[in-house]
Amino acid sequence: MTHEHSDHTGGLTAILRGADRSIPIYLTKGTARFVDWGECAPVIETFQAGCCFTIGDFDIASFTIPHDAADPVGYTLTSQGVKIAIATDLGYIPGSLGVHLRGVDMLLLESNHDLEMLRVGPYPWSVKQRVMSRRGHLSNEVAADFIENHLDTGVSTLVLGHISEHNNHPELVRNMGLKALSGRLFTKLFVAQPGVPSEVFSY
């Protein structure tokens, strides 16, 4: 689990009701204090943000991200020579992110909102300020700058996700991503649309 916000934890209770509750859930110590498990009472494995650990065949590294949650993290997962990374819910891109994403084959990166759509959209001003803050979410523009100037050359699959349903559009994200990837012939771009299952990726 990356952090305690409801859009990241809302499905857990439903999953746990139909699953073997002896299967552990991994999350940081700071996040664990703020998750309401209801009557599920799962097995919880906590760790310190920044720690590395192994689950089955996966070597997992966590890294702190700037977001308005208790102890939010992103992850890289490595198995059989393939490394994937999850980097969403970022208010901005810290310099350390590029270090954590070195050698990544597949990256899920946030491209949450279009700035103009957010400014004129339906959210209250206080929520707009939160989204645009340094502990909020990445805009298309910031994501594009990272892709164009800092994305590791080894990334073969780039998935842009965590797209706002009200303040963005998948085609805006796709066009922005393709432009930022211009000249990178070996990186395939995918857009994870809200409410739509993504395709299965294999290596």
LINDA-V727169 format. One record per residue. N is the residue number from 1. RES is the residue in one small letter. PHI is phi in whole degrees, 0 to 359 (NA if undefined). Layout:
# LINDA-V727169
<<N | RES | PHI> <N | RES | PHI>>
This chain:
# LINDA-V727169
<<1 | m | NA> <2 | t | 272> <3 | h | 191> <4 | e | 268> <5 | h | 298> <6 | s | 298> <7 | d | 289> <8 | h | 252> <9 | t | 244> <10 | g | 302> <11 | g | 272> <12 | l | 296> <13 | t | 297> <14 | a | 295> <15 | i | 296> <16 | l | 291> <17 | r | 297> <18 | g | 252> <19 | a | 241> <20 | d | 288> <21 | r | 287> <22 | s | 280> <23 | i | 287> <24 | p | 284> <25 | i | 250> <26 | y | 260> <27 | l | 199> <28 | t | 289> <29 | k | 299> <30 | g | 293> <31 | t | 289> <32 | a | 304> <33 | r | 291> <34 | f | 245> <35 | v | 259> <36 | d | 266> <37 | w | 273> <38 | g | 63> <39 | e | 262> <40 | c | 286> <41 | a | 47> <42 | p | 283> <43 | v | 280> <44 | i | 245> <45 | e | 245> <46 | t | 256> <47 | f | 213> <48 | q | 275> <49 | a | 307> <50 | g | 100> <51 | c | 281> <52 | c | 245> <53 | f | 203> <54 | t | 237> <55 | i | 234> <56 | g | 58> <57 | d | 269> <58 | f | 256> <59 | d | 266> <60 | i | 244> <61 | a | 239> <62 | s | 256> <63 | f | 214> <64 | t | 291> <65 | i | 236> <66 | p | 275> <67 | h | 208> <68 | d | 275> <69 | a | 231> <70 | a | 294> <71 | d | 204> <72 | p | 287> <73 | v | 220> <74 | g | 251> <75 | y | 220> <76 | t | 242> <77 | l | 232> <78 | t | 235> <79 | s | 205> <80 | q | 51> <81 | g | 82> <82 | v | 251> <83 | k | 238> <84 | i | 239> <85 | a | 222> <86 | i | 239> <87 | a | 223> <88 | t | 232> <89 | d | 60> <90 | l | 245> <91 | g | 289> <92 | y | 204> <93 | i | 257> <94 | p | 289> <95 | g | 300> <96 | s | 289> <97 | l | 299> <98 | g | 301> <99 | v | 294> <100 | h | 295> <101 | l | 264> <102 | r | 296> <103 | g | 77> <104 | v | 283> <105 | d | 270> <106 | m | 226> <107 | l | 230> <108 | l | 261> <109 | l | 241> <110 | e | 289> <111 | s | 220> <112 | n | 284> <113 | h | 215> <114 | d | 269> <115 | l | 302> <116 | e | 290> <117 | m | 298> <118 | l | 294> <119 | r | 298> <120 | v | 260> <121 | g | 282> <122 | p | 278> <123 | y | 291> <124 | p | 300> <125 | w | 302> <126 | s | 297> <127 | v | 288> <128 | k | 301> <129 | q | 298> <130 | r | 298> <131 | v | 298> <132 | m | 277> <133 | s | 286> <134 | r | 284> <135 | r | 235> <136 | g | 255> <137 | h | 223> <138 | l | 280> <139 | s | 279> <140 | n | 304> <141 | e | 296> <142 | v | 291> <143 | a | 299> <144 | a | 297> <145 | d | 298> <146 | f | 296> <147 | i | 299> <148 | e | 291> <149 | n | 249> <150 | h | 226> <151 | l | 294> <152 | d | 303> <153 | t | 294> <154 | g | 276> <155 | v | 293> <156 | s | 261> <157 | t | 229> <158 | l | 244> <159 | v | 248> <160 | l | 261> <161 | g | 215> <162 | h | 53> <163 | i | 275> <164 | s | 294> <165 | e | 287> <166 | h | 258> <167 | n | 237> <168 | n | 198> <169 | h | 214> <170 | p | 306> <171 | e | 288> <172 | l | 299> <173 | v | 296> <174 | r | 298> <175 | n | 296> <176 | m | 297> <177 | g | 295> <178 | l | 295> <179 | k | 294> <180 | a | 293> <181 | l | 271> <182 | s | 309> <183 | g | 95> <184 | r | 263> <185 | l | 286> <186 | f | 257> <187 | t | 252> <188 | k | 269> <189 | l | 254> <190 | f | 228> <191 | v | 244> <192 | a | 273> <193 | q | 276> <194 | p | 301> <195 | g | 75> <196 | v | 240> <197 | p | 300> <198 | s | 281> <199 | e | 286> <200 | v | 270> <201 | f | 257> <202 | s | 226> <203 | y | 231>>
